Amino acid sequence: AEARQLIRARRGGCHPHPPRLHVHSHESDTDPMRDALLSINDFSVVYDVSPPVEAVKGVSLQLRRGEILGLAGESGCGKTTLAYGIQRLLKPPAVITSGEVLFHDASGEDIDVNSLDPEEMRRLRWDKVSMVFQGAMNALNPVVQIGRQLDDVFQVHRPEMSRRQRIAEVKELLEIVKVGEQRIRSYPHELS
């Protein structure tokens, strides 16, 4: 069953007909885990410039386990701002002006994302939540081997791991995403 919800994102006076942000959600009927995963209520973001720009205004949605969520809309309608705002990755002059973001952990705990301190937010992003950014292919350094780049991530987020453990994790990740552990010494341009 496909649920569609239209969310209007209003840009502060700079467009006579504000661009629209479309949220398309597709849930798997065969997936037994249909409980809430993420709840967003009355979420708004303003770019604090002169005059202020309301990039995202009053967005509410719920994503359930097993659902696939797609954001679609015109350029400038607030898709990226919403996605970055949910994960608190916005930089000034963007300001979250209202709303609630709740992550419903599989353990049953509800985590208020907006109340987390920076270290708690970093841990949540590493352990529970991830985002595929626009232009993700540009995220890899073209002159550093894939394995080295993934190892760097483990050094930052799991400093207690030994080098041997990190390399084993890197190889496992490459297998999970169907790249294959034999590509650990490959450069980004060598992958399709």
C-alpha angles and dihedrals in degrees: 000000000000119000118199126195126180116213120188116216112196122209113209104261097305096107125044091213109033115230115253128234113212120202114200119187126187120188126195112240089206095055110098093197100084099144123117118286101171130014122191118186128188093334116182135175127190127191102225098222131118107301098019115242119219098213097170121019127189099332116178125176142142126219117199128203110275094025125121114215124201127185114207132174148110121306109279097021095120106263096129093037090054093047093047092044093053089057094039093241096131119122128207134312084040113089128184101227101179145353146076129257115194123184110201105211119213087242089067095254118133111217118202099215094195092059097053119110117231095267093048089048091051090052092048091052092049099042107029116010135044138171133204103223127218107267092018090167088067090058093079121081105239094213098050123077117251093241092053092051092050090045089055089057091054091047089057100040101031105030091161092067119101120234090254091053092048093051090049089052092048091052091048091051091051089052093047092056091044095245093115130233091256086075093065090109095042124112120234093253090058092065123077 
